[in-house]
Amino acid sequence: MTRPREQDRPGGCCESLTNYLTSAKFLLYVGHFLSTWGDRMWHFAVSVFLVELYGNSLLLTAVYGLVVAGSVLVLGAIIGDWVDKNARLKVAQTSLVIQNVSVILCGIILMMVFLHKDELLTMYHGWVLTSCYILIITIANIANLASTATAITIQRDWIVVVAGEDRSRLADMNATVRRIDQLTNILAPMAVGQIMTFGSAVIGCGFISGWNLVSMCVEYFLLWKVYQKTPALAVKVTLKVEEAELKQLNVHKETEPKPLESTHLMGDKDPAVHALEPEPEPSCSEQLAEPFRTFRDGWVSYYHQPVFLAGLGLAFLYMTVLGFDCITTGYAYTQGLSGSVLSLLMGASAVTGIGGTVAFTWLRRRCGLVRTGLISGCAQLSCLVLCVVSVFMPGSPLDLSVSPFQDIRSRFIQAEPLPAMPTGAPGPPFSTGGPSANGSVTTLAAPEWELGLSAESVLSVSLLFAGVIAARIGLWSFDLTVTQLLQENVIESERGIINGVQNSMNYLLDLLHFIMVILAPNPEAFGLLVLISVSFVAMGHIMYFRFAQKTLGSKLFACGPVEKDAPSEDQASTSAV
């Protein structure tokens, strides 16, 4: 009796492994890894390319960032509406092709500009080169918009369908996807940076273009396989009556909030699930007014969503300088941190971010989804207290007597030279400078802090980065919580447009945080920016607390996850709305 079992065990193990490797879930992970790796390489490289092209200035990079943020802010709802109104496979494949073809074209144009920059500079008084800059930024922006559409349809829709009715499976898939994001966010820029460091800008452009060409073919095939293995992806819920009565239903949801954790992922009261039918051709005036109407309806619908406060709370977390972006990096340079130390800190932040995804899955099983957000918010705020304390510790450059506006005037009117970056700072891989704390690009001549971190600054900087790194656990756990709340509680026919508006809200607060830095770019005001950032994070979690209070009511501080409780018939019927 035991021998047959022992003989079958290896075969069963191999069969289970084969089934997993060919499952829709694993294929979705592989496709997301390839897509994210290409995105991270491109987002890192395009900023470096623009800096190199414009004579080690951040002007083109700043213009590109402004165009990208403004485009998503304005077009987020329209992109989401397009995702909702078209078949899933068509949306995924179209956005994939547009994104990768745009990056390939951009890479080819960049190669030509790098090779013939001197000739282009002399043609028509430099207008040909300026036109190339405009073309590069325009195509790169199209690639980013297509990437936004891909993220909405795959991470906010396909994952929900593949997970089916299993909330635990959905949580695990969300956490795995976020771990992939964390790893590629560190490894992909390092890989392409090494290629550009030991090669050249032209080689970097060629490598990224070739990668996107091969990756596009593989991702296209993987999407088709996932679509084949998940029959539910072939149909979409289109409720005409629901769309006609959207405002009345949203008002009903706002005045009578229901426990959201009882919502079915794919279930509706009496869903009319059928293949998409062709609609009558609209008139010319209706076509012109459609984008504006979609923009308005998307934001109104987002406001009336029962998860509005949770989504707004997540957006407020983008209004912060307490992250490993160019701003915090620039401040670290001014305090004497070397590039090697900073790279170690970034690696530690990635590790704690992955720890946040693990904490999310553990907390959700034991405390429920809504309470997981509360616990994550408290954890993040507790860690950010260290950042607040660092502002007032010895060695902190905080000096409110230094006017930030005077600093701006001196930089632009008097053209005062900026201090140089440390020689160990990880600037652009093939240039002589990099971004400083106030958004300018500096050279490596006569560095002022070659001696490294001063003794009196150790405590302040250590507390600041300890708080930032530790807070990543609560941050990513909270982010996953709100993501799953949007997945579970937004009806399928509105899933794209609501997530599009959510992306717009995130970009809006992100823009505000860059404007805040522009108004106060000097290191002496960074402590004030830290206090403002922590205040916005606190406001975001207060909004989420209000959402949780409305959702759970008296069960807010009860023990045990709400998901295990069987929903009542009333809850089940209202969850579809």
N, C-alpha and C positions, 0 to 999 in steps of 0.2 A: 504493500500500500504506500510505503514511503518513497520507493524508487521512482515510480512514475511521477510523483509530485516533484522530486528533486530534478528529474529530467525536464519536466515542463517549466520549472522555475526560470531557467535562463531564457527559454523561448518566450515566456510571458513577459519577462523584463524587457527583452528586446522589442517585443511587440508593443508594449506600453510606450517605450521610448520613441519607436517609429510613429505611433499614433500621435504623440505629442508634437514631434517635429513636423508632422504633416497637418496638424490641426490649424484651424482658422486663427486661433489665438496666437500661436507661435509665428505664423506667417505674418500676422499683423505687427508683431514685435519686430521682426526682421525688417519689414518695410519701413516701420517708424525709425528704426536705427539708421538705415541708409538715408532716409529723408532728413533726419535730424543732423546726422554727420555732415551731409552736404550743406545744410543751412548754416551750421555753426562755422564751417570752413569759410563759406562765402561772406557771412556777416563780419567775421574777423578780417578777412582779406580785403574786402571792398573798402573798409575804412582806411586800412594801411595803404592801399593803392591810391586812394584819393589824396591822402597826405603826401605821398611821394610825388604824385603828378603836379601838385600845386606848390612845389617848392618848400616842403616841410611845413605847411600851414594847415590848420584845422578848418579852414573856411569851407572847402568843398565837403568835408565830412559833416560839418555842422548843417550845411544846406541839405545834404542827403538825409540826415537825421530828422530835420524839420519837415521835409517833404514826405518821408515815410510815416512819421507820426501823424501829420495832418491828413494824409490820404486815408489811413485806417480810421482816424477819428470821424471823417466825413462819410466814408464809403463802407464802414463796418456793417451797418444795418443793411445796406443794399447787397453786399456780398452774402450776408447771412440769408437774406430773402431769396437770392438766386440759388443758394444751397437747398432751401426748403422746397422750391418750386420745380426742381428738376430731379431726374432719377439719380440715385446714389452713385451708381457706377459711372455715369456720364459726368457727374460733378467731380468725382475723385480723379478720373482719368484726364479730364480737361484741365483742371487746376494743376495736376502733376506735370502735364506736357508744357503748359504755359510757363510754369515756374522754371523748369529745367532748361527749356529752350531760351528763355530770357537770360538766364545765367550764362549759358553757352555763348549767346550773342554778345553779352556784356564782356565776357572774357576775351573773345576774339577782338572786339573793338579796343579793349584795354591793351592787348598785345600790340596792335597796330599803332596805338598812340605812344606807347613806350618806345617802340622801335623807330618811329618817325616824328618824335615830338619836336625836334629842332626845325624840320621842314614845315610841319604844320604851324609852328609859331610864326613863321615868316609869311604865310599865305593869308592874303586879305587882312593884313594888320592883326593877325591872331584870332580872327573871328572863326576860322575853321576849327581851331583848337577849342575855342569856347563852345562851339556847336557840338563838338565831340563830348565835352564835359556834360552839357545839357542832355545829350543822347544817352550817355552812360547812366546818369542819375535817373532819367526817365525809365529806362529799361530795368534798372535795378529796383525801382519802385514798383514796377509791374510784377517783377518776380516776388517781391515781398507781399503784395496783395494776393497773388496766387498762393503763396505760402500760407497766408491767413485763411484762405478758403480751404486749403488742404487740412489745416489744423482743425478747423470747425467741423468739417465733414468726417474726419477720421477720429479725432480725439473726443468729440462731443456727440457724435451720432453712431458711427460704425461700431465703436467699442460698446455702446449701450445695447445695440442689436446683437452683437456677438455674445455678450454676457447674458442675454435673455432676461429671465425673471430673477436671476440669482444676484442679490445685492453684494454678497461676500465676494463672488467672482468679479463683479464690477469693481469693487474696491481694490482687489488684488491686481486687476489689470491696470487701473489708474495708477497705483503705486509703482508697478513695473515700468510703465511708460515714463513716469517721472524719474525713476532711477536711470533709465536710458538717457533722458534729457540731462541729468546731472553729470553723467560720465562723459557724454559727447561734448558738453559745454566746456570741459577741461581738456580732454584729449584731442579733439578736432583742431582747435586753434594751435595747440602745441605741434601737431603733425604738420599742418600747412605752414606754420611759422618756421619750422626747421627746413622745410623745402625751400622757402624763400630766402632764408638766411644763407644756406650753403649753395643755393642756386642763384636765381635772380627774380625780379618781378615778372619778367616774361615767362619764365619757367613756371612760376606760381600760377599765372593766368592759364597757361596751357594745361597744367595738372588739374585745376578746378574745372575747366571746361570738359576735359576728358572724363573726369570722375562723374560729372553730372550727366554726360551722355550715356555712360554705362549704367549708372544708377537709375536713370529714367527707364531704361528698358527692363531692368530687373524689378523695379517697383511696379511698373505697369503690369508685368506678369503676376507679381504677388497679389496685387489688387484683384486681378481677375480670378485667381485661385481662391482668395478669401470670399469673393462674391459667389463663386460656385459652391463653396462648402457651407455657406450660410444662406439658405433659401429666403429667410426673412428680409434680407437686404433687397430683394427683388421687388418688394411692395412698400408703399408708403401710405401712412395714414393721412388722408385728405378729407377733412370734415367741412363741407360747404356750409352747413347750418352753423357750425361752431365759428367759422370765420365771419359769417354775417352778424352773429351776435357776440362778437368778441368783446366789445366795450361793456355790454351788460354783464357778461360773465366775469370780466376782470373786476368790475365794481363789486360783484357778489363775493368774489374771492377776497377783496380787500376788507370788506365790512365783516365777513365771517371767516376768519382764518381757521384753517383746519390743520391737524397734526400732519406734517409733511412727510414724516418718515414712514407713513403707512402707504405712500403713493407707489403704484405699480410702475415698473420701468417701461413696460411695453403695453400695459393694459389700459383700456378706456371703457367707458360705460357701455357703449354700443358702437364700436368703431366701424366706420365704413372703409375697410381696407381693400384697396383695389389698385390696379395698375393706373399709372398716370394717363389721363385722357387729354387730347388736344383741346385747347380753349380757342374761342373765336378770336380772330385777329382784331386788336384794338385800333382805334383811330389814331391819326397822327398826333392830335393834341393830347390824347390820353397817354401815348407813348412818351411825349415830352414831360408830362406831369408825373409819370409813374415813379421816377427816382425820388422826387421830392415827397410824394405821398408815402413811399416806402420808408424814407428816412423818418418822417413824422410818426407814422404808425408804429415803426419799430421802437422808437424811444418811448412813445406813450404806452405801448404794450409792455415794455421792460419795466416802466414805472409801476404798472399795476400787477406785476408778477408777485406771487406770495414770497418769493425768495429775493425780492428787490433789495431789502436791507442787507442781506448776506452778500449779495453781489457788490453793492455799493461799499460795504465794509472791506471787501477784498481789494476794490479799486483804490481805496484810501491808503492801502499799504504800499502803493507805488509812489506815493508822495514822500520819498525818503532818500537821504544821502547815505543811509546805513546799509550799503550793499557793495559788492566787489565790482563796481563799474569804474569808469575813467575818473569820476569825481573823488571817490574814496581813495583810489590809487594815487591820484595827484596829491591829495592831502598827506598820504603816507610818505610820498617823496619829500614833501616839505619838512616832515618830521624826522627824516634821516633813515627811513627803512630802506634796506637794500633790495634789489630785485629778487635775489635768491630767497630772502626772508618772506617777501611778499608772495612769491610763488608757493611757498610752503603754506602760508596762511590761506591762499586760495584753494589749495588741495584739502586743507582741514575743513574749509567751508563746504566743499563738495561732500566730504565724508559725513559731516553733520546733516547736510541736506538729505543724503540717502538715509541717515538715521531717522529723519523726520518722516520719510515714507514708511519705514518699518513701524514707527510709533503710531502712525495713522491707522494701519491695519489692525494693530493690537488694541488700540483704544476703541476703534469702531465696534469691534466684536464684544467688548466688555461694557462699554458705556453708551453705545448708540452713536449715530452719525452727528446729530445736532450737538450733543454734549462733547463730542470729540473736538468740535470747533471751539467750544468754550474753554476746554482744557488747553488746547493748542494756543489760543490767544493769551491766556494767563501765563503760559510758559514763555511765549515770545516777549511779552511785556516785562516779565521778571528778569529776563536776560538783558533787555535793553536798559534796565536800571543801571547796569554797569557802564553803559555809554553815557548816561546822564552824569554819573559820578565822575567819569573821566574828564568831563568838561571843566570841573572845578578843582581837579587835582594839580599838584605842582608840575610844572612843565607844559601845561596846556597853553596854547597860544591865544586863548580867548582874550580879546581886548575890545570892548564895545566902544571905546573912545576913537577907534580907527574907523572912519566913515567908509563904507564900501563904495559909495558913489564917488568919493574923492579918489579912490583907487581906480575906478573905471575911467574917470576923467584923466588921471595921470597916465594911464596906459594908452588911451586912444588919442588924447590931445597932445600930451608932451612926449609920447612915444618912448616912455621910460623902458629900458631893457629889463627883461625878466630874469630871475635867477635861473641857473642851469640845473639840469637834472643830474642825478648821480650817475656815475659811470656804470653801475650795476643795474640800472633801471631797465626794465624790459620795454623799450620803446619800439617803434616800427622795426622789423627785422633787418631791413636793408637801408635804413636811413640813419641820420645822425641825431635825431631828436625824437621826442615823444610828447604826449599830452601832459600838461602841468595842471595844477589845482584849479586855475582859473580858465581852463579851456584853451590856452595858448600853446603853441609849439615852441620849444626851446632847443638850443643847441647844447653841445657838451663842452663848450668852452668855459674855462674858469669856474668849475663847480664850487658852490659855497658850502656844501655839506658832505664833502668827501670823507670826513672823519667818521661819518656814520651817526648813529643814534646817540644823542647826548644823555648823560646820566639822569638829568632831571626830567627828561621827556619819557623815560622808560615806563614809569608807572601810568601816566596818562594814556599813552598810545597802547600799552598792553591791555588796560581796562577797556578801551574803545574796541579793539579788535576781538578781545575775549567775548564782549557782549554781542558783537555782530556775528561772530562764528556760532556761538551757543544759540542765538536766536533763530538760526536757520532751521533748527529742529521744529520749533513751534510754527515758523513761517510756512514751511512746506507741508506740514501736517494740516495747517489751516487752509492752505491753498487747495489741497486735495479734498478737504471737507466741502468747501464751497463748490468746487468743480463737480463733485458727485451730487450735491444738492441740486445744481442746475440740471444735471443729467436726469435725475429721478423725477423732478417736479415741474419741468417744462414739457408741455405737450409736444408730441412728435412733429406736428405740423408747424410749430413755431421754434423748434430747437435751433435751427440755423440763425434766424434773425435775432433771437434773444442773445445767443452767444456772440454774434457779431457786434451787438450793442455793448455787451460786456467788454469785449476787446477794445471798443472805442472808449469806454470809461477808463479802462486801464491806461490807454495811451494818453488820455486827457490829463490824468493825474501825473503821469510820467513827464508830460510836457511842462506842467506847472512846477515840478521839482527842478527841471533844468532852468526854467525862468528864475526860480528862487536862487539858484547858484549864480546865474548871470548877474543878478542884482547884488549879490554879496560874494564875490569870487576870492577875496583875500583870505589867507589861512586864519587871520585873527577873528574872522566871523564864522568859521566853520563850527565852532561850539554852539553858536546861535542856531545854525542850520540843524545841528544834532537835536537840540531841544524842540525845534519846530517839527522835525521828522518824527520824533517819539510822540509828540502831541497828535499828529495825524494818524499814526498807528493806533494810538489809544482811542481816538474817535472812531476809527474803523471797527475796532473790537467792541466798542460801546454799541454801535449800530448792530453788530452781530448779536450781542447780548439781548438787545431789544427784539430782534427777530426770533431768537431762541425762546424768549419769554412769551411772545405771542404764539409760538408754535406748540410748545410743551405745556405752558400754563403751570398748573400746580405740580406737574411731573418734572419740572426743570431740574430739581436737585434730587430726584428719586434715583434709586440704584437700579442697574440693569439696563440693557439696551432696549429701546422702544421697538426696534425692528422685529424682535422675537414675538411681540404681542400681535395677535391676529387682528387685522383691521375690521372695524364694524362695517355693516352694509352701507351706512351713510358715508363713512370715510372712503370706502371703496368707490362709491358712486361719484363723490366730489373730487377724488384724486384724478379722475380722467379730465376734469375741467381744468 
